[in-house]
Amino acid sequence: MMLKIVSLFLIFMVVLAIFGRLRLPGFGGKGDRAGGLPKPKLCPDCGRYNLRGGPCRHCRNEQG
Ligand SMILES: [Zn+2]
């Protein structure tokens, strides 16, 4: 009875490890690291970086 539980647990852990390796970037591919951080948002008006995503402070300053 215990062997069955242990084997099931081991299989479960192996499946979890496989899926985790497939999902996590950086293990297999040696490409660019563009997968970690989200793309920086650019203001459509002035084209500068707007990291907060709200109203652009550059445009605010220019408009007063
Ligand atoms: Zn702007």
PDB file of the backbone (N, CA, C, O) and the ligand in Angstrom, with CONECT records:
HET     ZN  A 101       1
ATOM      1  N   MET A   1       0.830  -1.215   0.000  1.00  0.00           N
ATOM      2  CA  MET A   1       0.000   0.000   0.000  1.00  0.00           C
ATOM      3  C   MET A   1       0.863   1.263   0.000  1.00  0.00           C
ATOM      4  O   MET A   1       0.586   2.223  -0.720  1.00  0.00           O
ATOM      5  N   MET A   2       1.882   1.241   0.800  1.00  0.00           N
ATOM      6  CA  MET A   2       2.746   2.417   0.865  1.00  0.00           C
ATOM      7  C   MET A   2       3.534   2.607  -0.429  1.00  0.00           C
ATOM      8  O   MET A   2       3.792   3.732  -0.859  1.00  0.00           O
ATOM      9  N   LEU A   3       3.910   1.480  -1.042  1.00  0.00           N
ATOM     10  CA  LEU A   3       4.695   1.588  -2.281  1.00  0.00           C
ATOM     11  C   LEU A   3       3.879   2.270  -3.375  1.00  0.00           C
ATOM     12  O   LEU A   3       4.406   3.053  -4.165  1.00  0.00           O
ATOM     13  N   LYS A   4       2.610   1.965  -3.405  1.00  0.00           N
ATOM     14  CA  LYS A   4       1.763   2.575  -4.432  1.00  0.00           C
ATOM     15  C   LYS A   4       1.695   4.097  -4.231  1.00  0.00           C
ATOM     16  O   LYS A   4       1.807   4.868  -5.184  1.00  0.00           O
ATOM     17  N   ILE A   5       1.512   4.504  -2.985  1.00  0.00           N
ATOM     18  CA  ILE A   5       1.429   5.935  -2.690  1.00  0.00           C
ATOM     19  C   ILE A   5       2.737   6.625  -3.049  1.00  0.00           C
ATOM     20  O   ILE A   5       2.747   7.707  -3.636  1.00  0.00           O
ATOM     21  N   VAL A   6       3.839   5.979  -2.686  1.00  0.00           N
ATOM     22  CA  VAL A   6       5.149   6.582  -2.963  1.00  0.00           C
ATOM     23  C   VAL A   6       5.388   6.693  -4.456  1.00  0.00           C
ATOM     24  O   VAL A   6       5.907   7.702  -4.933  1.00  0.00           O
ATOM     25  N   SER A   7       5.012   5.666  -5.191  1.00  0.00           N
ATOM     26  CA  SER A   7       5.233   5.704  -6.637  1.00  0.00           C
ATOM     27  C   SER A   7       4.371   6.780  -7.277  1.00  0.00           C
ATOM     28  O   SER A   7       4.824   7.497  -8.169  1.00  0.00           O
ATOM     29  N   LEU A   8       3.148   6.889  -6.829  1.00  0.00           N
ATOM     30  CA  LEU A   8       2.279   7.938  -7.362  1.00  0.00           C
ATOM     31  C   LEU A   8       2.847   9.316  -7.059  1.00  0.00           C
ATOM     32  O   LEU A   8       2.815  10.210  -7.904  1.00  0.00           O
ATOM     33  N   PHE A   9       3.361   9.477  -5.866  1.00  0.00           N
ATOM     34  CA  PHE A   9       3.949  10.759  -5.479  1.00  0.00           C
ATOM     35  C   PHE A   9       5.159  11.074  -6.344  1.00  0.00           C
ATOM     36  O   PHE A   9       5.341  12.212  -6.776  1.00  0.00           O
ATOM     37  N   LEU A  10       5.982  10.067  -6.595  1.00  0.00           N
ATOM     38  CA  LEU A  10       7.169  10.280  -7.426  1.00  0.00           C
ATOM     39  C   LEU A  10       6.767  10.668  -8.850  1.00  0.00           C
ATOM     40  O   LEU A  10       7.353  11.574  -9.443  1.00  0.00           O
ATOM     41  N   ILE A  11       5.775   9.982  -9.385  1.00  0.00           N
ATOM     42  CA  ILE A  11       5.315  10.318 -10.737  1.00  0.00           C
ATOM     43  C   ILE A  11       4.779  11.746 -10.774  1.00  0.00           C
ATOM     44  O   ILE A  11       5.024  12.489 -11.723  1.00  0.00           O
ATOM     45  N   PHE A  12       4.053  12.113  -9.739  1.00  0.00           N
ATOM     46  CA  PHE A  12       3.508  13.462  -9.666  1.00  0.00           C
ATOM     47  C   PHE A  12       4.626  14.491  -9.637  1.00  0.00           C
ATOM     48  O   PHE A  12       4.540  15.520 -10.308  1.00  0.00           O
ATOM     49  N   MET A  13       5.663  14.227  -8.875  1.00  0.00           N
ATOM     50  CA  MET A  13       6.785  15.158  -8.799  1.00  0.00           C
ATOM     51  C   MET A  13       7.501  15.265 -10.140  1.00  0.00           C
ATOM     52  O   MET A  13       7.900  16.355 -10.551  1.00  0.00           O
ATOM     53  N   VAL A  14       7.662  14.138 -10.819  1.00  0.00           N
ATOM     54  CA  VAL A  14       8.338  14.153 -12.126  1.00  0.00           C
ATOM     55  C   VAL A  14       7.540  14.978 -13.127  1.00  0.00           C
ATOM     56  O   VAL A  14       8.103  15.771 -13.881  1.00  0.00           O
ATOM     57  N   VAL A  15       6.230  14.784 -13.128  1.00  0.00           N
ATOM     58  CA  VAL A  15       5.384  15.543 -14.053  1.00  0.00           C
ATOM     59  C   VAL A  15       5.475  17.032 -13.738  1.00  0.00           C
ATOM     60  O   VAL A  15       5.558  17.862 -14.643  1.00  0.00           O
ATOM     61  N   LEU A  16       5.458  17.360 -12.459  1.00  0.00           N
ATOM     62  CA  LEU A  16       5.575  18.762 -12.064  1.00  0.00           C
ATOM     63  C   LEU A  16       6.903  19.345 -12.535  1.00  0.00           C
ATOM     64  O   LEU A  16       6.950  20.471 -13.028  1.00  0.00           O
ATOM     65  N   ALA A  17       7.969  18.590 -12.385  1.00  0.00           N
ATOM     66  CA  ALA A  17       9.286  19.065 -12.798  1.00  0.00           C
ATOM     67  C   ALA A  17       9.342  19.290 -14.301  1.00  0.00           C
ATOM     68  O   ALA A  17       9.907  20.278 -14.770  1.00  0.00           O
ATOM     69  N   ILE A  18       8.750  18.365 -15.052  1.00  0.00           N
ATOM     70  CA  ILE A  18       8.765  18.495 -16.519  1.00  0.00           C
ATOM     71  C   ILE A  18       7.998  19.744 -16.928  1.00  0.00           C
ATOM     72  O   ILE A  18       8.479  20.529 -17.745  1.00  0.00           O
ATOM     73  N   PHE A  19       6.807  19.932 -16.364  1.00  0.00           N
ATOM     74  CA  PHE A  19       6.011  21.087 -16.742  1.00  0.00           C
ATOM     75  C   PHE A  19       6.697  22.381 -16.296  1.00  0.00           C
ATOM     76  O   PHE A  19       6.662  23.385 -17.008  1.00  0.00           O
ATOM     77  N   GLY A  20       7.312  22.352 -15.125  1.00  0.00           N
ATOM     78  CA  GLY A  20       8.019  23.546 -14.658  1.00  0.00           C
ATOM     79  C   GLY A  20       9.178  23.894 -15.562  1.00  0.00           C
ATOM     80  O   GLY A  20       9.425  25.070 -15.831  1.00  0.00           O
ATOM     81  N   ARG A  21       9.892  22.890 -16.034  1.00  0.00           N
ATOM     82  CA  ARG A  21      11.026  23.157 -16.917  1.00  0.00           C
ATOM     83  C   ARG A  21      10.547  23.692 -18.252  1.00  0.00           C
ATOM     84  O   ARG A  21      11.199  24.536 -18.867  1.00  0.00           O
ATOM     85  N   LEU A  22       9.399  23.193 -18.696  1.00  0.00           N
ATOM     86  CA  LEU A  22       8.880  23.672 -19.977  1.00  0.00           C
ATOM     87  C   LEU A  22       8.427  25.118 -19.868  1.00  0.00           C
ATOM     88  O   LEU A  22       8.577  25.901 -20.806  1.00  0.00           O
ATOM     89  N   ARG A  23       7.878  25.458 -18.727  1.00  0.00           N
ATOM     90  CA  ARG A  23       7.323  26.811 -18.586  1.00  0.00           C
ATOM     91  C   ARG A  23       8.413  27.833 -18.304  1.00  0.00           C
ATOM     92  O   ARG A  23       8.396  28.931 -18.861  1.00  0.00           O
ATOM     93  N   LEU A  24       9.368  27.474 -17.435  1.00  0.00           N
ATOM     94  CA  LEU A  24      10.369  28.453 -17.034  1.00  0.00           C
ATOM     95  C   LEU A  24      11.324  28.755 -18.181  1.00  0.00           C
ATOM     96  O   LEU A  24      11.880  27.839 -18.788  1.00  0.00           O
ATOM     97  N   PRO A  25      11.513  30.033 -18.479  1.00  0.00           N
ATOM     98  CA  PRO A  25      12.491  30.399 -19.502  1.00  0.00           C
ATOM     99  C   PRO A  25      13.898  30.419 -18.923  1.00  0.00           C
ATOM    100  O   PRO A  25      14.077  30.644 -17.726  1.00  0.00           O
ATOM    101  N   GLY A  26      14.881  30.187 -19.757  1.00  0.00           N
ATOM    102  CA  GLY A  26      16.256  30.266 -19.318  1.00  0.00           C
ATOM    103  C   GLY A  26      16.913  28.924 -19.104  1.00  0.00           C
ATOM    104  O   GLY A  26      18.137  28.852 -18.987  1.00  0.00           O
ATOM    105  N   PHE A  27      16.124  27.843 -19.050  1.00  0.00           N
ATOM    106  CA  PHE A  27      16.734  26.535 -18.829  1.00  0.00           C
ATOM    107  C   PHE A  27      17.301  25.974 -20.130  1.00  0.00           C
ATOM    108  O   PHE A  27      18.445  25.521 -20.175  1.00  0.00           O
ATOM    109  N   GLY A  28      16.489  26.008 -21.185  1.00  0.00           N
ATOM    110  CA  GLY A  28      16.919  25.384 -22.422  1.00  0.00           C
ATOM    111  C   GLY A  28      17.418  26.396 -23.442  1.00  0.00           C
ATOM    112  O   GLY A  28      18.506  26.241 -23.997  1.00  0.00           O
ATOM    113  N   GLY A  29      16.626  27.428 -23.687  1.00  0.00           N
ATOM    114  CA  GLY A  29      16.966  28.364 -24.749  1.00  0.00           C
ATOM    115  C   GLY A  29      18.025  29.369 -24.318  1.00  0.00           C
ATOM    116  O   GLY A  29      17.969  29.924 -23.221  1.00  0.00           O
ATOM    117  N   LYS A  30      18.988  29.589 -25.202  1.00  0.00           N
ATOM    118  CA  LYS A  30      20.007  30.594 -24.930  1.00  0.00           C
ATOM    119  C   LYS A  30      19.780  31.826 -25.808  1.00  0.00           C
ATOM    120  O   LYS A  30      20.721  32.376 -26.381  1.00  0.00           O
ATOM    121  N   GLY A  31      18.537  32.243 -25.904  1.00  0.00           N
ATOM    122  CA  GLY A  31      18.233  33.404 -26.731  1.00  0.00           C
ATOM    123  C   GLY A  31      18.253  34.678 -25.918  1.00  0.00           C
ATOM    124  O   GLY A  31      18.955  34.781 -24.912  1.00  0.00           O
ATOM    125  N   ASP A  32      17.490  35.629 -26.358  1.00  0.00           N
ATOM    126  CA  ASP A  32      17.408  36.893 -25.623  1.00  0.00           C
ATOM    127  C   ASP A  32      16.559  36.693 -24.380  1.00  0.00           C
ATOM    128  O   ASP A  32      15.737  35.778 -24.324  1.00  0.00           O
ATOM    129  N   ARG A  33      16.752  37.536 -23.400  1.00  0.00           N
ATOM    130  CA  ARG A  33      15.973  37.401 -22.161  1.00  0.00           C
ATOM    131  C   ARG A  33      14.738  38.286 -22.200  1.00  0.00           C
ATOM    132  O   ARG A  33      14.409  38.940 -21.210  1.00  0.00           O
ATOM    133  N   ALA A  34      14.079  38.310 -23.299  1.00  0.00           N
ATOM    134  CA  ALA A  34      12.920  39.192 -23.420  1.00  0.00           C
ATOM    135  C   ALA A  34      11.688  38.579 -22.774  1.00  0.00           C
ATOM    136  O   ALA A  34      10.614  39.180 -22.807  1.00  0.00           O
ATOM    137  N   GLY A  35      11.821  37.405 -22.191  1.00  0.00           N
ATOM    138  CA  GLY A  35      10.653  36.761 -21.643  1.00  0.00           C
ATOM    139  C   GLY A  35      10.343  37.173 -20.214  1.00  0.00           C
ATOM    140  O   GLY A  35       9.209  37.035 -19.756  1.00  0.00           O
ATOM    141  N   GLY A  36      11.349  37.678 -19.507  1.00  0.00           N
ATOM    142  CA  GLY A  36      11.149  37.964 -18.093  1.00  0.00           C
ATOM    143  C   GLY A  36      10.335  39.208 -17.833  1.00  0.00           C
ATOM    144  O   GLY A  36       9.298  39.157 -17.172  1.00  0.00           O
ATOM    145  N   LEU A  37      10.813  40.339 -18.361  1.00  0.00           N
ATOM    146  CA  LEU A  37      10.148  41.596 -18.049  1.00  0.00           C
ATOM    147  C   LEU A  37       9.146  41.944 -19.140  1.00  0.00           C
ATOM    148  O   LEU A  37       9.348  41.625 -20.312  1.00  0.00           O
ATOM    149  N   PRO A  38       8.067  42.600 -18.740  1.00  0.00           N
ATOM    150  CA  PRO A  38       7.108  43.058 -19.746  1.00  0.00           C
ATOM    151  C   PRO A  38       7.681  44.205 -20.561  1.00  0.00           C
ATOM    152  O   PRO A  38       8.613  44.887 -20.135  1.00  0.00           O
ATOM    153  N   LYS A  39       7.117  44.401 -21.720  1.00  0.00           N
ATOM    154  CA  LYS A  39       7.613  45.469 -22.586  1.00  0.00           C
ATOM    155  C   LYS A  39       7.357  46.835 -21.960  1.00  0.00           C
ATOM    156  O   LYS A  39       6.280  47.077 -21.415  1.00  0.00           O
ATOM    157  N   PRO A  40       8.338  47.725 -22.033  1.00  0.00           N
ATOM    158  CA  PRO A  40       8.128  49.074 -21.519  1.00  0.00           C
ATOM    159  C   PRO A  40       7.123  49.814 -22.386  1.00  0.00           C
ATOM    160  O   PRO A  40       7.183  49.792 -23.615  1.00  0.00           O
ATOM    161  N   LYS A  41       6.209  50.463 -21.707  1.00  0.00           N
ATOM    162  CA  LYS A  41       5.160  51.159 -22.443  1.00  0.00           C
ATOM    163  C   LYS A  41       5.677  52.501 -22.948  1.00  0.00           C
ATOM    164  O   LYS A  41       6.386  53.216 -22.239  1.00  0.00           O
ATOM    165  N   LEU A  42       5.321  52.824 -24.155  1.00  0.00           N
ATOM    166  CA  LEU A  42       5.712  54.088 -24.740  1.00  0.00           C
ATOM    167  C   LEU A  42       4.484  54.983 -24.860  1.00  0.00           C
ATOM    168  O   LEU A  42       3.390  54.533 -25.202  1.00  0.00           O
ATOM    169  N   CYS A  43       4.699  56.257 -24.570  1.00  0.00           N
ATOM    170  CA  CYS A  43       3.618  57.213 -24.726  1.00  0.00           C
ATOM    171  C   CYS A  43       3.321  57.395 -26.206  1.00  0.00           C
ATOM    172  O   CYS A  43       4.237  57.655 -26.985  1.00  0.00           O
ATOM    173  N   PRO A  44       2.057  57.264 -26.614  1.00  0.00           N
ATOM    174  CA  PRO A  44       1.719  57.426 -28.037  1.00  0.00           C
ATOM    175  C   PRO A  44       1.900  58.853 -28.522  1.00  0.00           C
ATOM    176  O   PRO A  44       2.009  59.094 -29.724  1.00  0.00           O
ATOM    177  N   ASP A  45       1.931  59.796 -27.598  1.00  0.00           N
ATOM    178  CA  ASP A  45       2.022  61.198 -28.010  1.00  0.00           C
ATOM    179  C   ASP A  45       3.466  61.632 -28.205  1.00  0.00           C
ATOM    180  O   ASP A  45       3.827  62.158 -29.258  1.00  0.00           O
ATOM    181  N   CYS A  46       4.308  61.406 -27.166  1.00  0.00           N
ATOM    182  CA  CYS A  46       5.677  61.903 -27.242  1.00  0.00           C
ATOM    183  C   CYS A  46       6.671  60.770 -27.510  1.00  0.00           C
ATOM    184  O   CYS A  46       7.813  61.036 -27.884  1.00  0.00           O
ATOM    185  N   GLY A  47       6.262  59.525 -27.328  1.00  0.00           N
ATOM    186  CA  GLY A  47       7.135  58.410 -27.646  1.00  0.00           C
ATOM    187  C   GLY A  47       8.141  58.108 -26.553  1.00  0.00           C
ATOM    188  O   GLY A  47       9.049  57.304 -26.763  1.00  0.00           O
ATOM    189  N   ARG A  48       8.008  58.725 -25.400  1.00  0.00           N
ATOM    190  CA  ARG A  48       8.931  58.443 -24.302  1.00  0.00           C
ATOM    191  C   ARG A  48       8.382  57.300 -23.450  1.00  0.00           C
ATOM    192  O   ARG A  48       7.225  56.897 -23.573  1.00  0.00           O
ATOM    193  N   TYR A  49       9.257  56.796 -22.581  1.00  0.00           N
ATOM    194  CA  TYR A  49       8.865  55.675 -21.735  1.00  0.00           C
ATOM    195  C   TYR A  49       7.872  56.125 -20.678  1.00  0.00           C
ATOM    196  O   TYR A  49       8.072  57.122 -19.984  1.00  0.00           O
ATOM    197  N   ASN A  50       6.805  55.364 -20.579  1.00  0.00           N
ATOM    198  CA  ASN A  50       5.803  55.627 -19.563  1.00  0.00           C
ATOM    199  C   ASN A  50       5.590  54.343 -18.775  1.00  0.00           C
ATOM    200  O   ASN A  50       4.704  53.545 -19.083  1.00  0.00           O
ATOM    201  N   LEU A  51       6.424  54.158 -17.746  1.00  0.00           N
ATOM    202  CA  LEU A  51       6.447  52.877 -17.046  1.00  0.00           C
ATOM    203  C   LEU A  51       5.197  52.677 -16.205  1.00  0.00           C
ATOM    204  O   LEU A  51       4.755  51.549 -15.990  1.00  0.00           O
ATOM    205  N   ARG A  52       4.634  53.771 -15.734  1.00  0.00           N
ATOM    206  CA  ARG A  52       3.468  53.618 -14.867  1.00  0.00           C
ATOM    207  C   ARG A  52       2.239  53.195 -15.635  1.00  0.00           C
ATOM    208  O   ARG A  52       1.365  52.521 -15.089  1.00  0.00           O
ATOM    209  N   GLY A  53       2.160  53.582 -16.902  1.00  0.00           N
ATOM    210  CA  GLY A  53       1.017  53.194 -17.696  1.00  0.00           C
ATOM    211  C   GLY A  53      -0.133  54.184 -17.607  1.00  0.00           C
ATOM    212  O   GLY A  53      -1.110  54.061 -18.345  1.00  0.00           O
ATOM    213  N   GLY A  54      -0.033  55.165 -16.714  1.00  0.00           N
ATOM    214  CA  GLY A  54      -1.093  56.158 -16.586  1.00  0.00           C
ATOM    215  C   GLY A  54      -0.844  57.302 -17.541  1.00  0.00           C
ATOM    216  O   GLY A  54      -0.263  57.121 -18.611  1.00  0.00           O
ATOM    217  N   PRO A  55      -1.287  58.478 -17.150  1.00  0.00           N
ATOM    218  CA  PRO A  55      -1.029  59.665 -17.969  1.00  0.00           C
ATOM    219  C   PRO A  55       0.448  59.970 -18.021  1.00  0.00           C
ATOM    220  O   PRO A  55       1.139  59.877 -17.006  1.00  0.00           O
ATOM    221  N   CYS A  56       0.944  60.334 -19.191  1.00  0.00           N
ATOM    222  CA  CYS A  56       2.358  60.579 -19.391  1.00  0.00           C
ATOM    223  C   CYS A  56       2.760  61.869 -18.684  1.00  0.00           C
ATOM    224  O   CYS A  56       2.145  62.918 -18.875  1.00  0.00           O
ATOM    225  N   ARG A  57       3.795  61.768 -17.871  1.00  0.00           N
ATOM    226  CA  ARG A  57       4.202  62.957 -17.112  1.00  0.00           C
ATOM    227  C   ARG A  57       4.942  63.941 -18.014  1.00  0.00           C
ATOM    228  O   ARG A  57       4.933  65.146 -17.763  1.00  0.00           O
ATOM    229  N   HIS A  58       5.580  63.429 -19.059  1.00  0.00           N
ATOM    230  CA  HIS A  58       6.290  64.325 -19.977  1.00  0.00           C
ATOM    231  C   HIS A  58       5.285  65.216 -20.702  1.00  0.00           C
ATOM    232  O   HIS A  58       5.474  66.427 -20.816  1.00  0.00           O
ATOM    233  N   CYS A  59       4.232  64.602 -21.180  1.00  0.00           N
ATOM    234  CA  CYS A  59       3.215  65.396 -21.863  1.00  0.00           C
ATOM    235  C   CYS A  59       2.559  66.345 -20.871  1.00  0.00           C
ATOM    236  O   CYS A  59       2.216  67.477 -21.212  1.00  0.00           O
ATOM    237  N   ARG A  60       2.389  65.876 -19.651  1.00  0.00           N
ATOM    238  CA  ARG A  60       1.811  66.753 -18.627  1.00  0.00           C
ATOM    239  C   ARG A  60       2.647  67.991 -18.411  1.00  0.00           C
ATOM    240  O   ARG A  60       2.139  69.110 -18.339  1.00  0.00           O
ATOM    241  N   ASN A  61       3.959  67.761 -18.307  1.00  0.00           N
ATOM    242  CA  ASN A  61       4.862  68.884 -18.058  1.00  0.00           C
ATOM    243  C   ASN A  61       4.846  69.848 -19.240  1.00  0.00           C
ATOM    244  O   ASN A  61       4.882  71.065 -19.059  1.00  0.00           O
ATOM    245  N   GLU A  62       4.792  69.298 -20.448  1.00  0.00           N
ATOM    246  CA  GLU A  62       4.827  70.165 -21.612  1.00  0.00           C
ATOM    247  C   GLU A  62       3.544  70.957 -21.738  1.00  0.00           C
ATOM    248  O   GLU A  62       3.554  72.126 -22.123  1.00  0.00           O
ATOM    249  N   GLN A  63       2.445  70.310 -21.411  1.00  0.00           N
ATOM    250  CA  GLN A  63       1.174  71.015 -21.570  1.00  0.00           C
ATOM    251  C   GLN A  63       0.894  71.946 -20.388  1.00  0.00           C
ATOM    252  O   GLN A  63       0.086  72.868 -20.496  1.00  0.00           O
ATOM    253  N   GLY A  64       1.555  71.704 -19.280  1.00  0.00           N
ATOM    254  CA  GLY A  64       1.348  72.561 -18.140  1.00  0.00           C
ATOM    255  C   GLY A  64       0.347  71.934 -17.249  1.00  0.00           C
ATOM    256  O   GLY A  64       0.012  72.494 -16.205  1.00  0.00           O
TER     257      GLY A  64
HETATM  258 ZN    ZN A 101       3.940  61.556 -23.495  1.00  0.00          ZN2+
END
